[in-house]
């Protein structure tokens, strides 16, 4: 059995200004706060002597590798992203960055914002532009019916509000 996994696609290279600010804040936190702290603890652990049996040194080096990997990822990703800050030409339709209020067949309303894959957070009702629901919503107008194939079966929604 092989450990090979095909590389993941990076997703749509779009991001909202808020999402870019969060990624830049994370990059700053990792590079200017966390990495110097971990580097200091690694150097203190190395000064204690034998590194082969020093758990603090081994853990610190592992943390540095993880931080450096995330910093490399964020740096490359931020270079490739396009920040979408302007409103679309037709604000009556659903496009990237829109807050969309949906009503299901039972009358329950849910509000989602369509964002880039780097900003995905279901707790905040932020859905990725690459998700099946967002793909079904893009280009639709107010009062349109949207059908989405979900794992539990096909679901239909009605668009009740669009805000930018």
Secondary structure, DSSP 8 states (H G I E B T S, - for coil): -------------EE-HHHHHHHHHHHHHIIIIIHHHHHHHHHHHHTTS-STT-HHHHHHHHHHHHHHHHHHHHHHHHHH-EE--S--S-TTB--TT-EEEEEETTS-EEEEEEE-TTS-BGGGTEEETTSHHHHHHTT-BTT-EEEEEETTEEEEEEEEEEE-
